[in-house]
Structures are given as C-alpha cells and as structure tokens.
Amino acid sequence: MPEGTVEVRPAIEGELAAVTDLLVAQLREHRVETPEAKLADSLKQVLQHPERGRILVAVERGRPVGMAAVSFVWPLEHGGRSSWLEELYVEPVARGRGIGTLLLEAALRVAAEAGAVAVDLEVDADHQRVAGLYARHGFHPLPRARWVRSLEPVATRRPVAPAEIVGGCFCGAIRYRVSAPPDDVAHCHCGICRRTTGAPFVTWATFPGAAFAFTAGVPARLRATPRAVRELCAACGTALTFRETDRPNSVDVTVGSMDRPDLVVPGAHIWTSSQLPWLRVADDLPRHAGEDPGEHELKS
C-alpha cells in the first residue's frame, strides 16, 4: 500500500504478537492487569473461532498501529444477536489522523454483516475524549453503571477412558477389544475420512497397535491412499480402523464404533484446512490445519 495509507482488515494469526502488544497497551491504560499470556490466548481463541467475534487491525507501512475487538453475544434486551465493542485502540503516536474512526466503522460493518441488531460499548471515566467519536456514529449513553465480579474456574470432571475398550460394527459381525487407554483423540475433517464414511468429520482414537485386536469377524480392507489402510465391515459398511504406514506401532479406531464412545473425549481438530465451510463446532479444542503435531512423535 502507498506510504502513509492505513488499511483496516481482519487480523491474522501471524499478527498475534503485535495485536497482543496493542491490547496490553490499551488495557494498561485502563488499569486492567490481565496477564499478557492470557490476553494472547484469548485473542488466539477469537481468531480461531470467528463465531465468537472478530479482531480488526489498522495497518500502516506493514505494521499494526491500532486494533478493535468485537465479541458476539445474545442479550435479551436487544431481542437478538448483538455485538460488544470490547476494545478500540490506536497507538498514541498514530492518534489524531482518523484511524480510530476507520476502526470503528469497520467494526460496525462486521457486526452488521454478522447479523447483530445492536452494538454495545463502554467509555472509561478517564477516557471521555472518545465519547464524541461514538456520539458521531449514533451511540448514546445509558443511565446505568456496569458492574463486574471475577469468578474462580470450576473444576469439571471429564470421563476417564477405561483401561479396556470394546466395540464393533453396526450389524455385529465384527467385534474388537483394546486393552489400553487412547494416546490421542481427535476430530478429523479430511476429505478422505468424509468420503469413506459419509459424515462431515470423523472422530478417531489412537491406540498402541499391540493393544488392539479383533475378537470376532474379519474386516474388509480399503487402501484409499498409498499411505494407509482402512478396515471396515463388508456387510454393514461401518468404518473401524485406520492404519498408517508411517505409524506401524499405532492404530486409529473410530470412536463412533465403540460401545461407550461417551468415555473417550476428543482433544483436538485436525485437517481443518478441509473442514466444510458450513460446519460450526463451538468448542475450545486446538485446531490444526494438517495432522496432529503429536503424530510426529509416533512416526519417530
């Protein structure tokens, strides 16, 4: 872009560190002492889960000089989806040149495009200089005070995978037993898993190969690619296992074929580069564009 031109656009994960620095500076001006690591993680979660909100950056000469954070909520008083303009910040040296206006207008567009019926924000008592900006864009103050109370995290009990897992196909012709808990559990969004099962994604649990055994029936084998063999029931079509040549000492088993799939808890999404655009899974699990990085250890 030409020198001196400011571009306002959605932030990308590669700008996480720079955007975190801007957010830290903004909150420290407001005497908010949330640790930097927690702020970075919160920003990353929004970047990875656009259904939660948007992070916008104002970029000048290739460097972010301002940011805005919009969160999506569903307050009853607005009667529909709404947005909260959490932060709007411009570096002190870049102020007075309309960058805040550009960020605010971009944030309003994002909220409208997401179907929000209103946008809420707050103005700190020590930062009334920005009140005029919001007033010029149609905001009006409400006769109320915002209150807040911090909460301690509540420890939740998650199901513990049993030491022995049993399962089989839909028709019962094939049964298996696994005499070990899973090393890893992940939702796979790759196109091959989708096509071979007819499902939007498949949840796999990875076990030591020596711990897995078929106890009834003989599965059919499908080599969809040179790198792996899939095993399934030839009678009812249930997908059962995935064995990768590069991981000879492990086997992936479909969680849906287990007798107690509720006891095996996923830990990540993989191959999200192939995820269907209309699929929205609202969880906090890590997302990997390709394979799970932990699989590199299994291949070594």
Stockholm file with secondary structure:
# STOCKHOLM 1.0

chainA/1-300         MPEGTVEVRPAIEGELAAVTDLLVAQLREHRVETPEAKLADSLKQVLQHPERGRILVAVERGRPVGMAAVSFVWPLEHGGRSSWLEELYVEPVARGRGIGTLLLEAALRVAAEAGAVAVDLEVDADHQRVAGLYARHGFHPLPRARWVRSLEPVATRRPVAPAEIVGGCFCGAIRYRVSAPPDDVAHCHCGICRRTTGAPFVTWATFPGAAFAFTAGVPARLRATPRAVRELCAACGTALTFRETDRPNSVDVTVGSMDRPDLVVPGAHIWTSSQLPWLRVADDLPRHAGEDPGEHELKS
#=GR chainA/1-300 SS CCTTCEEEEECCGGGHHHHHHHHHHHHHHTTCCCCHHHHHHHHHHHHHCTTTEEEEEEEETTEEEEEEEEEEECCGGGTSCEEEEEEEEECGGGTTSSHHHHHHHHHHHHHHHTTCSCEECCCCTTCGGGHHHHHHTTCCCCSCCCCCCCCCCCCCCCCCCCSSEEEECSSSSCEEEECSCCSEEEEECCHHHHHHHSSSCEEEEEEEGGGEEEEESCCEEEEEETTEEEEECTTTCCEEEEEETTCTTEEEEEGGGBSCGGGSCCCEEECGGGCCTTCCCCCCCCBCSSSCTTHHHHHC
#=GC SS_cons         CCTTCEEEEECCGGGHHHHHHHHHHHHHHTTCCCCHHHHHHHHHHHHHCTTTEEEEEEEETTEEEEEEEEEEECCGGGTSCEEEEEEEEECGGGTTSSHHHHHHHHHHHHHHHTTCSCEECCCCTTCGGGHHHHHHTTCCCCSCCCCCCCCCCCCCCCCCCCSSEEEECSSSSCEEEECSCCSEEEEECCHHHHHHHSSSCEEEEEEEGGGEEEEESCCEEEEEETTEEEEECTTTCCEEEEEETTCTTEEEEEGGGBSCGGGSCCCEEECGGGCCTTCCCCCCCCBCSSSCTTHHHHHC
//
